[in-house]
């Protein structure tokens, strides 16, 4: 249900979410390496 809601809000939300997830994963990888 939330999927349709976010879709109505705008197409920029999914892209922002993807970038945020990618950044979080990158941070986790960097922390794991250290």
Secondary structure, DSSP 8 states (H G I E B T S, - for coil): -HHHHHHHH-SHHHHHHHHHHHHHHHHHHHHHH-
